[in-house]
Structures are given as C-alpha cells and as structure tokens.
C-alpha cells in the first residue's frame, strides 16, 4: 500500500464502529481495488499521478464501468486529496456509505 492508502486505511477501519466493514486490496473479478465495503457496495480508489496518463485513464474508466454495472459505487481520490484534505475525503466516504444505494428496494 502507498503511504496515502495506509493513512486512509487507519481511518476507514474506524467506520466499523458504525457498521461499515472495509477490506483492502480486494480482488473483484480480475480487478484489485484499493478498498471495498460490501454493504453497501462501495469501492474507494486512491490515485497517484500515473492515473492522469491517457492509457491509465482508459483502464480506470473500464474498471469503473464494470464495477458500476455490478452494483458498486466508486469513489476516486488523488493522493494529494488524502495528504491535504483527509477530513474532506472521510466526509465524502461517510456520505456515500449513508446514501441510499441505487436499485435498493
């Protein structure tokens, strides 16, 4: 894990107290996602500068499309977001965890 993933992981584990269990480096049908919470189906990706390259953008788009088609919501944050605005990242994660999941009855 990168230093930003490690930093975020320490805080994601705290969401367990609210009933949300995250796993790290999760394989989902050939993809390895940084973090996943299966209930609700939320994936978090922490991206470094290599994700701004066109080839990687296409790969990320394909991954996000697959995950979304399989019921996951995907949040992407830059490394700099975690380094410079960790509280903002955690707020957005919590909002996504609490938001009604599309397609839920």
C-alpha positions in Angstrom: 0.0 0.0 0.0 1.1 3.6 -0.7 1.5 5.9 2.2 -1.8 7.6 1.3 -3.6 4.2 1.3 -2.1 3.4 4.7 -3.2 6.8 6.1 -6.7 6.3 4.8 -6.9 2.7 5.9 -6.3 3.7 9.5 -9.4 5.9 9.3 -11.6 3.5 7.2 -11.2 0.9 10.0 -12.9 3.3 12.3 -16.1 3.1 10.2 -16.6 -0.4 11.6 -18.0 1.2 14.8 -20.8 2.5 12.6 -21.4 -0.9 11.0 -19.3 -0.5 7.8 -16.5 -3.0 7.2 -13.9 -2.1 4.7 -11.4 -4.6 3.2 -8.2 -3.5 1.5 -6.6 -4.7 -1.8 -9.8 -6.6 -2.7 -10.0 -8.8 -5.9 -13.2 -8.2 -7.8 -13.4 -10.3 -11.0 -9.9 -9.7 -12.1 -9.5 -6.2 -10.7 -7.8 -5.3 -7.5 -9.5 -2.4 -5.8 -7.8 -0.3 -3.1 -10.7 -0.6 -0.6 -14.2 -2.1 -0.7 -17.1 -2.1 1.7 -19.6 -4.8 0.5 -22.5 -3.4 2.5 -23.2 -1.0 0.9 -21.3 -1.8 -2.3 -18.7 0.9 -2.2 -15.2 0.9 -3.7 -12.6 3.6 -3.0 -9.6 4.1 -5.2 -6.6 6.3 -4.3 -4.9 7.5 -7.4 -1.3 8.8 -8.0 -0.1 10.9 -10.9 0.2 7.9 -13.2 -3.6 7.8 -13.3 -3.6 11.0 -15.3 -1.9 9.3 -18.3 -4.3 8.6 -21.1 -3.7 4.8 -21.1 -4.4 4.6 -17.4 -7.5 6.9 -17.6 -9.0 4.4 -20.1 -8.2 1.5 -17.8 -9.7 3.3 -14.8 -12.8 4.1 -16.9 -13.2 0.5 -17.9 -12.8 -0.7 -14.3 -15.3 1.9 -13.0 -17.8 0.9 -15.7 -17.5 -2.8 -14.8 -17.8 -2.1 -11.1 -20.8 0.2 -11.5 -22.5 -2.3 -13.8 -22.1 -4.8 -11.0 -23.8 -2.7 -8.4 -20.8 -0.9 -6.8 -20.4 2.8 -6.3 -16.8 4.0 -7.0 -15.1 7.0 -5.3 -11.8 8.1 -6.6 -9.4 10.4 -4.8 -6.0 11.7 -5.7 -3.1 11.1 -3.3 -3.0 14.8 -2.7 -6.6 14.7 -1.5 -5.6 12.3 1.2 -2.5 14.3 2.1 -4.0 17.7 2.1 -7.7 17.2 2.9 -8.1 13.9 4.7 -11.1 15.1 6.7 -12.9 16.1 3.4 -12.2 12.7 1.9 -13.6 11.0 5.1 -16.7 13.1 5.0 -17.4 12.2 1.3 -16.8 8.5 2.2 -19.3 8.7 5.1 -21.9 10.4 2.9 -21.5 7.7 0.3 -21.9 5.0 2.9 -25.0 6.5 4.3 -26.6 7.4 0.9 -29.4 5.2 -0.4 -27.9 2.7 -2.8 -29.3 2.9 -6.3 -31.5 0.0 -7.1 -32.1 -0.8 -3.4 -35.6 -1.6 -2.5 
